[in-house]
Each structure stands twice: as structure tokens, then as C-alpha cells.
Amino acid sequence: MVLNNYKLIVYLFVLLPFGLFSQEKIKWISLEDAVYLQQSEPRNIIIDVYTNWCGPCKKLDRETFGNKDLIKYVNENYYAVKFNAEGNDKIEFQGYEFSNPNFDPNKTRRRNSSHEFTRALRVSAFPTVVFLDKSSNVLYKLRGFQPVRQMEFFLKYLNGKYKEIKTEEEMNSYQNSFVYEFSK
């Protein structure tokens, strides 16, 4: 009995925390840092545009952005930015400064005013994942919660494959032959 208690204590205080805290996560950085890094190591950027009150945003974080295969792919192929669509951060992007002049600090957990950068991106639904190319131009805006497989398709397609596809037939062929590799 003492041995079983000892194993339980080792598990609870040594192994369990190690397993919880060693789990890899997406390396979220600021938009300014992502644009700066593009200069020396060009990569596309994904921007997770979310709000604090948004249930589907939390589901996207937990289920899709928590997938180990997706995490690895994003960290190796993209610069990932998390942006609060109603937050109070100042953003510098493409020579402009964006802020949220009507931000109300008493409303951080419920609907707040829309950030100027959110409006500049023309995002009106949350979550929206905005894909930028290696020159920081908008490629695509993916609205709403996306399961892992759907996100895998867009991550791989918008990471360069879109340049090769010229016709509807080529796109249909790509979609029909796409092999999903990420675990569910």
C-alpha cells in the first residue's frame, strides 16, 4: 500500500506537471515581430483574430491550435500572431499605427469597441484567421471555428500551393487528392 501511495505522489508531483508543462504550443508573437522576422527569414503570417467573449475562439484555441501536428507545422512554416479584435494594443503595420480609441477597460470580458486594425482587415466575425503572404499582404480570411483537418488544408494550401493552381479543375483535383496528415 505504501508503494502505491509513493507511485501516486511521484505521478502527481513529478510526472504529471512535466507532461502538462512540456507540451509544445504555437509560438505566438506580435505582428510587428512577425513582419520584422519576414525580412531575414520570409514566411507567411497567420493572425488569429479573436475576442475575449467569443466561445468559438476558445474552441479554436483548445481543439485546433492545441493539435500537436498543427502546432509543429505552424511553428515550422508560419509566423503566428494572436490579435484581440477588441483589445487595447497599439499596432504598427505597413506604415500605419492602429489603436482602439474607444476601448473601455471595464468591458474586457464582454463586447468592447472594435480595434482600428480589426476594421482595417475588414474582419467582422470571430474567430477569423487572416493569412498574410511573405510580403504581409492579405491572402485569405478564414472565418469561424475550423476543425483541425479544415485548418490543415488551408495552412498547406496557402503556404505556397495556391501559386501553382490556376484553374478550377486543378483546384478540384488538389482538394480531392489532398492527404490529411495531422492527427484528429
C-alpha contacts under 8 A as a table, 3 or more apart, distances in Angstrom:
res1	aa1	res2	aa2	distance
1	M	4	N	5.17
1	M	5	N	6.38
2	V	5	N	5.13
2	V	6	Y	6.14
3	L	6	Y	4.97
3	L	7	K	6.24
4	N	7	K	5.09
4	N	8	L	6.24
5	N	8	L	5.00
5	N	9	I	6.18
6	Y	9	I	5.11
6	Y	10	V	6.19
7	K	10	V	5.11
7	K	11	Y	6.09
8	L	11	Y	5.06
8	L	12	L	6.07
9	I	12	L	5.16
9	I	13	F	5.96
9	I	14	V	7.85
10	V	13	F	5.50
10	V	14	V	5.28
10	V	15	L	6.62
11	Y	14	V	5.58
11	Y	15	L	4.81
11	Y	16	L	5.68
12	L	15	L	6.44
12	L	16	L	5.36
12	L	17	P	7.24
13	F	16	L	6.44
13	F	17	P	6.46
14	V	17	P	6.04
14	V	18	F	6.38
15	L	18	F	5.17
15	L	19	G	6.15
16	L	19	G	5.15
16	L	20	L	6.20
17	P	20	L	4.99
17	P	21	F	5.93
18	F	21	F	5.37
18	F	22	S	5.70
19	G	22	S	5.46
19	G	23	Q	6.44
20	L	23	Q	5.87
24	E	68	K	7.22
24	E	71	I	7.35
25	K	66	G	6.97
25	K	68	K	7.84
25	K	71	I	6.10
26	I	65	F	7.17
26	I	71	I	5.22
26	I	72	K	7.64
26	I	74	V	6.95
26	I	75	N	6.08
26	I	80	A	7.29
27	K	75	N	6.32
27	K	79	Y	7.90
27	K	80	A	6.54
28	W	79	Y	7.54
28	W	80	A	5.03
28	W	81	V	5.17
28	W	82	K	6.16
29	I	33	D	6.40
29	I	34	A	6.64
29	I	79	Y	7.36
29	I	80	A	6.17
29	I	81	V	5.22
29	I	82	K	7.19
30	S	33	D	5.18
30	S	34	A	6.27
30	S	81	V	5.68
30	S	82	K	7.33
31	L	34	A	5.01
31	L	35	V	6.19
31	L	81	V	5.87
31	L	91	I	7.51
31	L	93	F	7.69
32	E	35	V	5.27
32	E	36	Y	6.16
32	E	91	I	7.39
32	E	92	E	6.54
32	E	93	F	6.94
33	D	36	Y	5.00
33	D	37	L	6.06
34	A	37	L	5.10
34	A	38	Q	6.23
34	A	45	I	7.06
34	A	79	Y	5.71
34	A	80	A	7.50
34	A	81	V	7.49
35	V	38	Q	5.11
35	V	39	Q	7.02
35	V	136	S	6.97
36	Y	39	Q	5.64
36	Y	40	S	7.67
37	L	40	S	5.65
37	L	41	E	5.92
37	L	42	P	7.11
38	Q	41	E	5.08
38	Q	42	P	4.16
38	Q	43	R	5.91
38	Q	44	N	7.94
38	Q	134	K	6.55
38	Q	135	S	7.65
39	Q	42	P	6.08
42	P	134	K	5.51
43	R	77	N	6.48
43	R	78	Y	5.49
43	R	79	Y	6.62
43	R	133	D	7.28
43	R	134	K	5.15
44	N	77	N	7.41
44	N	78	Y	5.22
44	N	79	Y	6.46
44	N	131	F	7.15
44	N	132	L	5.60
44	N	133	D	4.58
44	N	134	K	4.68
44	N	135	S	7.92
44	N	136	S	7.45
44	N	159	N	6.75
45	I	78	Y	5.34
45	I	79	Y	4.70
45	I	80	A	5.84
45	I	81	V	7.29
45	I	131	F	5.83
45	I	132	L	4.95
45	I	133	D	6.48
45	I	134	K	7.27
45	I	136	S	7.26
46	I	78	Y	6.70
46	I	79	Y	6.38
46	I	80	A	5.06
46	I	81	V	6.09
46	I	129	V	6.47
46	I	130	V	5.60
46	I	131	F	4.64
46	I	132	L	6.24
47	I	80	A	6.09
47	I	81	V	4.60
47	I	82	K	5.67
47	I	83	F	6.61
47	I	129	V	5.46
47	I	130	V	4.98
47	I	131	F	6.48
47	I	132	L	7.97
48	D	80	A	7.74
48	D	81	V	6.16
48	D	82	K	4.78
48	D	83	F	5.92
48	D	127	P	6.96
48	D	128	T	6.20
48	D	129	V	4.64
48	D	130	V	6.60
49	V	82	K	6.35
49	V	83	F	4.92
49	V	84	N	5.93
49	V	85	A	5.80
49	V	118	T	7.81
49	V	126	F	6.76
49	V	127	P	5.68
49	V	128	T	5.23
49	V	129	V	5.97
49	V	130	V	7.33
50	Y	54	C	7.11
50	Y	57	C	5.82
50	Y	82	K	7.58
50	Y	83	F	6.30
50	Y	84	N	5.13
50	Y	85	A	5.66
50	Y	126	F	5.56
50	Y	127	P	4.90
50	Y	128	T	6.90
51	T	54	C	5.46
51	T	57	C	7.09
51	T	84	N	5.34
51	T	85	A	5.66
51	T	86	E	6.22
51	T	87	G	7.92
51	T	126	F	6.90
51	T	127	P	7.49
52	N	84	N	7.37
52	N	108	T	7.09
52	N	109	R	5.66
52	N	110	R	6.84
53	W	109	R	5.78
53	W	110	R	5.28
53	W	111	R	6.81
54	C	57	C	5.25
54	C	58	K	6.66
54	C	126	F	6.86
54	C	127	P	7.55
55	G	58	K	5.25
55	G	59	K	6.34
56	P	59	K	4.86
56	P	60	L	6.07
56	P	126	F	7.43
56	P	127	P	6.65
56	P	144	G	7.10
56	P	145	F	5.58
57	C	60	L	5.08
57	C	61	D	6.33
57	C	126	F	6.56
57	C	127	P	5.04
57	C	144	G	7.97
57	C	145	F	6.83
58	K	61	D	5.08
58	K	62	R	6.12
59	K	62	R	5.08
59	K	63	E	5.72
59	K	64	T	7.51
59	K	145	F	7.25
60	L	63	E	5.51
60	L	64	T	5.07
60	L	65	F	6.18
60	L	127	P	7.81
60	L	145	F	5.65
60	L	146	Q	6.72
60	L	147	P	7.51
61	D	64	T	5.97
61	D	65	F	4.82
61	D	66	G	6.19
62	R	65	F	6.15
62	R	66	G	5.18
63	E	66	G	5.33
63	E	67	N	6.49
63	E	147	P	7.33
63	E	148	V	7.44
64	T	67	N	5.53
64	T	70	L	7.50
64	T	146	Q	7.12
64	T	147	P	5.74
64	T	148	V	4.90
64	T	151	M	7.59
65	F	70	L	6.70
65	F	71	I	6.42
65	F	148	V	7.90
66	G	70	L	7.62
66	G	71	I	6.82
67	N	70	L	5.30
67	N	71	I	6.03
67	N	148	V	7.22
67	N	183	S	7.48
67	N	184	K	7.60
68	K	71	I	5.04
68	K	72	K	6.23
68	K	183	S	7.93
69	D	72	K	5.19
69	D	73	Y	6.24
69	D	182	F	5.20
69	D	183	S	6.56
70	L	73	Y	5.08
70	L	74	V	6.04
70	L	148	V	7.39
70	L	152	E	6.93
70	L	182	F	6.50
71	I	74	V	5.27
71	I	75	N	6.05
72	K	75	N	5.25
72	K	76	E	6.14
73	Y	76	E	5.25
73	Y	77	N	5.96
73	Y	78	Y	7.90
74	V	77	N	5.27
74	V	78	Y	5.15
74	V	79	Y	7.37
74	V	80	A	7.21
74	V	155	L	7.84
75	N	78	Y	5.97
75	N	79	Y	7.00
75	N	80	A	7.56
77	N	159	N	7.66
83	F	87	G	7.90
84	N	87	G	4.94
85	A	114	S	6.12
85	A	115	H	5.60
85	A	117	F	7.69
85	A	118	T	5.47
86	E	100	N	7.38
86	E	103	F	7.34
86	E	111	R	7.63
86	E	112	N	5.66
86	E	113	S	5.68
86	E	114	S	4.75
86	E	115	H	5.13
86	E	118	T	7.90
87	G	100	N	6.99
87	G	103	F	7.10
87	G	108	T	7.74
87	G	112	N	7.97
87	G	114	S	7.83
87	G	115	H	6.49
88	N	99	S	6.58
88	N	100	N	5.55
88	N	103	F	6.22
88	N	115	H	7.40
89	D	99	S	6.30
89	D	100	N	7.42
90	K	97	E	6.91
90	K	98	F	5.69
90	K	99	S	4.72
90	K	100	N	7.60
91	I	97	E	5.59
91	I	98	F	4.98
91	I	99	S	6.42
91	I	117	F	7.34
92	E	95	G	6.70
92	E	96	Y	5.60
92	E	97	E	4.45
92	E	98	F	6.27
93	F	96	Y	5.36
93	F	97	E	6.45
93	F	98	F	7.80
98	F	115	H	7.52
98	F	116	E	5.40
98	F	117	F	5.48
99	S	115	H	6.00
99	S	116	E	5.60
99	S	117	F	7.03
100	N	103	F	5.41
100	N	113	S	7.17
100	N	114	S	6.75
100	N	115	H	4.49
100	N	116	E	5.83
101	P	115	H	7.90
102	N	113	S	5.83
102	N	114	S	7.99
103	F	112	N	6.41
103	F	113	S	5.54
103	F	114	S	7.85
103	F	115	H	7.94
104	D	107	K	5.53
104	D	108	T	7.24
104	D	112	N	6.50
104	D	113	S	7.40
105	P	108	T	5.68
107	K	110	R	5.28
107	K	111	R	6.49
107	K	112	N	5.73
108	T	111	R	7.49
108	T	112	N	6.85
114	S	118	T	6.56
114	S	119	R	7.14
115	H	118	T	5.20
115	H	119	R	6.65
116	E	119	R	5.14
116	E	120	A	6.14
117	F	120	A	4.82
117	F	121	L	6.16
118	T	121	L	5.25
118	T	122	R	6.24
118	T	123	V	5.60
118	T	124	S	7.72
119	R	122	R	4.75
119	R	123	V	6.10
119	R	124	S	7.67
120	A	123	V	7.81
123	V	126	F	7.88
123	V	128	T	7.01
125	A	128	T	6.39
125	A	143	R	6.54
125	A	144	G	6.97
126	F	143	R	6.82
126	F	144	G	5.91
127	P	143	R	6.18
127	P	144	G	5.04
127	P	145	F	6.39
128	T	141	K	6.40
128	T	142	L	5.43
128	T	143	R	4.31
128	T	144	G	5.74
128	T	145	F	7.93
129	V	141	K	5.76
129	V	142	L	5.07
129	V	143	R	6.49
130	V	138	V	7.06
130	V	139	L	7.63
130	V	140	Y	5.96
130	V	141	K	4.50
130	V	142	L	6.32
131	F	138	V	5.96
131	F	139	L	5.39
131	F	140	Y	5.25
131	F	141	K	6.28
131	F	158	L	7.52
132	L	135	S	7.49
132	L	136	S	5.00
132	L	137	N	5.11
132	L	138	V	4.46
132	L	139	L	5.25
132	L	140	Y	7.29
133	D	136	S	5.15
133	D	137	N	5.41
133	D	138	V	6.49
133	D	139	L	6.10
134	K	137	N	7.50
138	V	141	K	7.77
139	L	158	L	7.57
146	Q	149	R	7.99
146	Q	150	Q	5.86
146	Q	151	M	5.89
147	P	150	Q	5.50
147	P	151	M	6.25
148	V	151	M	5.14
148	V	152	E	5.99
148	V	182	F	7.45
148	V	184	K	6.39
149	R	152	E	4.99
149	R	153	F	6.32
149	R	180	Y	6.73
149	R	182	F	7.10
149	R	184	K	7.18
150	Q	153	F	5.26
150	Q	154	F	6.56
151	M	154	F	5.20
151	M	155	L	5.98
152	E	155	L	5.13
152	E	156	K	6.17
152	E	180	Y	7.34
152	E	182	F	7.14
153	F	156	K	5.47
153	F	157	Y	5.97
153	F	178	F	7.73
153	F	180	Y	7.59
154	F	157	Y	5.00
154	F	158	L	5.72
155	L	158	L	5.49
155	L	159	N	6.02
156	K	159	N	5.15
156	K	160	G	7.38
156	K	161	K	6.96
157	Y	160	G	6.30
157	Y	161	K	4.83
157	Y	162	Y	5.59
158	L	161	K	6.20
158	L	162	Y	5.73
159	N	162	Y	7.50
160	G	163	K	5.74
160	G	164	E	7.62
161	K	164	E	5.51
161	K	165	I	6.90
162	Y	165	I	5.41
163	K	166	K	7.57
165	I	170	E	5.75
165	I	171	M	6.12
166	K	170	E	6.65
166	K	171	M	7.68
167	T	170	E	5.19
167	T	171	M	6.38
168	E	171	M	5.02
168	E	172	N	6.13
169	E	172	N	5.07
169	E	173	S	6.10
170	E	173	S	5.04
170	E	174	Y	6.10
171	M	174	Y	5.01
171	M	175	Q	6.13
172	N	175	Q	5.12
172	N	176	N	6.05
173	S	176	N	5.17
173	S	177	S	6.03
174	Y	177	S	5.31
174	Y	178	F	5.79
175	Q	178	F	5.23
